[in-house]
Amino acid sequence: RVTGFSARHHIQQYIISRAKSDALHSSLSMKEIAYGLGFSDDTHFSKFFKNISGTNFTSFRKALAG
């Protein structure tokens, strides 16, 4: 109620934040990051990441490297 966003929104933002942090600070693969965040399917994680962040995980990681 305080922020005007649902609990679901906050949880999704936390998951994306952790995924981005893991991509930035580790050499884990997308699959390893997905499993570490509780996703049983890396394809589902990839779709989730793109829907929430607006970019796919691979593009995000390439932008960090370049």
CORCORGI-V46068 format. One record per backbone hydrogen bond with DSSP energy under -1.0 kcal/mol. CO is the residue of the C=O (numbers start at 0). NH is the residue of the N-H. If there is no record, write none. Layout:
co=CO nh=NH
co=CO nh=NH
This chain:
co=5 nh=9
co=6 nh=10
co=7 nh=11
co=8 nh=12
co=9 nh=13
co=10 nh=14
co=11 nh=15
co=12 nh=16
co=13 nh=17
co=14 nh=18
co=15 nh=19
co=16 nh=20
co=17 nh=21
co=18 nh=22
co=19 nh=23
co=20 nh=24
co=21 nh=25
co=28 nh=32
co=29 nh=33
co=30 nh=34
co=31 nh=35
co=32 nh=36
co=33 nh=38
co=34 nh=37
co=40 nh=44
co=41 nh=45
co=42 nh=46
co=43 nh=47
co=44 nh=48
co=45 nh=49
co=46 nh=50
co=47 nh=51
co=48 nh=52
co=49 nh=53
co=55 nh=59
co=56 nh=60
co=57 nh=61
co=58 nh=62
co=59 nh=63
co=60 nh=64
co=61 nh=65
